[in-house]
Amino acid sequence: MGRMRWLELEGAANARDVGGTPTEGGGVIAPGVLLRSDNLQDLTPADVKLLVDDIGLTTVIDLRGTPEVTREGPGPLRSITAVRHHHFTVLPEAGSATDVAADDVSDALYLNRRERTIALFPDNLMTALYLGYLEDRPDSIVGALRAIASAPGAALVHCAAGKDRTGVVTAFALTAAGVGRDAVIADYAASGERIHEILARLRATPTYADDLDKRSDDDHRPKPETLELFLDQVDRRHGGVLTWLAGQGFGANDVAALRDKLLG
C-alpha cells in the first residue's frame, strides 16, 4: 500500500484518507473521497475547516451505538448545515455497553450477547466480534456503504476508536472497490500506529474510560491476523464480501456505484 495519508487533526487521533490505496486492477482509491476516523467530539475550528472547506466533506457516517452517541453529545460538525449525518450502529440496540472493550460484561444483556458472539468464532475474540456485526446489523453495513457511494463529496466513516467498527466497514468498501486483501489489511492495521493516542482520547471521557482499563494498550491494537481471519471466515461462511453484500440487497449496481465513487 502507498504512503498512509494521515489527517493531522487537533481533535482526533486516528483520522486518515484511504485515497492512494491500490486496486488489483491497477487503479487507486481517489484522494478526498473516503475518510476514516475515531470519534469527532473534540474537533477544533481548524479541524472543521480542513475537513469541510479544504477536503470537501459532505457526509458523516457514525457507527457508534445509540448510548454512545447520547452520552457523548453532538460534535462540532453537527452544526455544519452542509454536512449530512447518518447513524448506522453495528451493535444490537439493547443494553448500554459499547464494544470498545470486547470483554466488558457489565450487564446481563451484554453478557448474553458476548457469549453468543464468542460462539461465532472462539479462536479469536475480535474476529468473532466482527462476525457479530454481520449477524446483528447487516442493514447498517449496507446502509453505510450506500451512504459512502451517494455522498456528493467526501464521506467520513467513524466510530469511537476508528479501528474495529470503522475497520470492518472500510474493509468492505475497499474490497468492493477492487482493493486486494493485503492492502485492505494494511489499511486496517495502520490504526495500530496511533493506538496510544487513540486510547488517551477515549480515556478522557467516562463513556469509554472504565472499559479501556480492563485491557492493556497492546491488547487494543488492531492486529493484521484479526482482519485476515475475519475476511477468511466471510469467504468460508458467505462466499466472500460481494456475495454477502448481494445477499443483503447490495447487488452489482450498488457495487458499481461504490466503485465509481471510490475510484473517482
N, C-alpha and C positions, 0 to 999 in steps of 0.2 A: 504494500500500500504506500501511496505517496506521503509526503510530509503532513503531519497532523495539523489541521487548521484550527488551533485553539482560538477561542474568542476571549480576549483578556478583559473580563468584566470585573468591576469592583465588587458587585453584589452577588456573584455566582462563581463557583469554583470549577465546575465541570461542563462548561459551555464550549461547544465546538461545532464547526461546519463540516459535514461529511463530504462536501464538494472535493473533487480530486480523487476520490476512491475509484480505482479502475474496474471496468466491467470485463467479463470474459470475452465480449465481442470486440474489444479494442477501444471502446469508448471510456468516458469517465463521467462520474456524477458531477453535474454542473455546480459551480460555487454559488452560494447565496440562495439556495433552493430548499435544502433541508438542514435545519439546525437541531441540535440536541443539547439538553442542559439538566442540571439539578434545579431545585425549586427557585422561583423567581421573586420571592417575597422582598428581597433586600436590594433589588436593582436601584442604582443611583440614576439621577437625571442624565448623566453622561452615558450610562449603560443603555438607557431607553433611547437616547439619540442615536447611538451606534446601531442598535437593532432596528429601529423603525426608520430613521432618516437615511442612514448610510447603507444598511443591508437591504432594507425594504420588507421588513417583517409585516405580514398581514394576518397571520393565523397562529394561534397558540393552542396546542393540544395537550391537555392536562390529564395525566394518567393516575393521579393520586385518588385515594378513596375519599368519599364524602366527609368522613370525620376529620381527615387531614385538612381538606380544603376549608372546612368550617372553623377548625381550631386556628389555622394559620391566618385566615382572613385574606382579603383581596390584596394582591400585589400591585405595584405601580403601573403595570401595563393594563390593568383593568380600567384605568381612566382614559386610555387612548382609544378614541372612537374609531380610528382607522384599523384597529386590530380586533379581529373576531376571535372569541374564545370558545373552545369545545371541551367538554368534560367527558372523558371516557375511562372510568375506573376499570382496571383489570382484576379487581378483587370483588368477591361477592359482598354485597352491601348488608352485612349482618355483623353485629358486634362492633367494637370500637378500635380494633387492632390495625396497625399498619403492617407493611411487610418489610420495613427497614431491618428488623431483626426476625429472621425466619424461625427463631426458636422462642419467640415471645408466646407464653401460654397464659396470658393474663385473664382470660375469661373462658368459660366453658365452650361457647360457640367457636372461639378461635382454636381451642384445643381440638375440638372435633374436626374442624376443617384441616388443621395441621396434620392430624393422623390420616385423614383421607388423602391429603396431598402427598405425604411421605410414601403412602402405598402406591402412588403412581410410578415412583422410581426410587426405591430405597437406597440405591447405591450412591446417590448424590442429592443432598437436600435442596440445593439451589436449582438443579435441573428439574427436580420434582416440582418445585415452586413454579417454575416457568411453564411446565406442562399443565399445572393448575390454572394458569391464566387462560390457556386454550380451552380447558374444560369448563371453567366458571364463566368467562366473559368473552366468548368468540365474537359477540356483537361489538364489543369495544375495540378489539383488534382491527376488525374490518372497518368500523367507523373511523378509527384513527387514520388508517390508510386512505380511505376516501377523502378525509379532510386534507391530508397531505396533497393528494392528486388534484383537488379542486381549489387549492389555495391560489389567490390571484398573484401573490408574491411569495416571499419566503415563509415556510412553515417551521415552527419550533415545537418539538416534542419534548416534554419534560415530566418528571415525577418528583420524588423528594431528593434522592441522591443522583438521579440521572444515569443509573448504571444497570438496574435489573429490569424494571418495567419498561423504561425507555430503551434499554438494550434489546429487549425482545421485539418491540415494535419496529425499531430501527433495523434490526437484523432481517425482519420480514420485508420491510420496504426495500432494502438494498438487494436482497435475494430476488425479489420480484423484478427489480430493475436490471438483473443480469450480472450482479457482482458475485464473484466466486467466493467459495466458502472461506478460504484463508483470509481474504480481505475483510469479509464480514466479521470474522472472529477477531482480527486485528483491531477493527474499529471498536468492537465491544470491550476488548481488554485494555484499550487506551485509558479508560477511566481509572485504572489502577495507578496510573502515573500521578494522580492527584487525590488519592484516597484519603490522605491525612487532612488535606484542606477541605474535602467534601465532608468528612466526619466532624471536623471542627465546627463547620457551619451548622450541621444538624444538631450537634450537642448544645448549641446556643439556644435552642428552642425546646420547651418542655414536651412538645408534641413527639419528639424523637429521642430525647436525651436518655431516658430510662432504658429504652430498648437497646440503644447502641452500646451501653456499658456492659452488656452481658456477653459481648464477644470482643476479641482483640481487633485492632485496626486491620491486621493482615487477614483475619478471617472474613472481613467485609470486602476485601479486594477481589474484583472480578477476575476469575481465572479462565484462561482460554479453554481448558478442558470442559468447564461447565457448559459453555455455549456449544462446544463441539458435540458433547453428549446429547444436549437438548435437540440440536438440529438432526443428529443421527436418529434420535427417537421419533422426531417428526417424520423422517423418511420411513422408518420401520412401521410406525403405527398408522400413518396417514398418507403415505405415498409421496411425501415431500411438501414443501411450503406451498407451492402453487396448487397442488391437489387439495390440500387442506383448505386453502382460501376458496377454491372453486366450490367445495362442499358447503361453504358458508355464504354462497351467493356472490362471491367476488371473482367473477369469471374473466375470460380472455379480454373483453373490452375494458374492464376495470384495470387489469394488469397493464394493458397497452396505455391507458391514460396515465397511470402512475409512472410507467417507464418514460413516457414522453415528458412528463413534468420533471422527473429527476435527471434526465439526460439533457434537459434544456432544449 
